[in-house]
């Protein structure tokens, strides 16, 4: 058992019998009262987020976690298949686990997969990903307003706004946090 002051963003703790990923942590004190740690966390089993407080007298239990880089192989309608490049082991993640990240997954690219007690629970995306532009209309001549943009469809099916000079076949960088164009790769 550990103290709530050991809680940090990105760690996984066991809360109400299920592993929870810490999204935000804030240490607070109120006048003469004892301090507490306010935590926003996501249940890795159900995907639900919750906010709770831990007093300094409480104890918390951290889960054993590991991260492996795995190659995204393919998807069928309900499952996403990842392969360990060293052992060629196939890991299958359900649609509910990958729901938020699926628009950034490109076949053949490597992604970090978070394991809790040797069970895959989440795909951890990098800050930005590189994807190929599949469909983007030509910029019209005279459309030179400062910052003019057009929609572009990427190889994962994601549609983002890009500058007029981006063409079909270009490789561009996309922010995974804001889902925005960052530049050409």
Buried (B, 14 or more C-beta within 10 A) or exposed (E): EEEBEEBEEEBBBBBEEBBBBBBEBEEEEEEEEEEBBBBBBBBBBEEEEEEEEBEEEEEBEBBEBEEBEBBBBEBEEEEBBBBBEEEEEEBEBEEEBBEEBBBBBBEEBBBEBBBBEEEBBBBBBEEBBBBBBBEBEEBEEEEEEEEEBBEBBBEBEBEBEBBBEBEEEBEBBBBBEEEEBBEBE
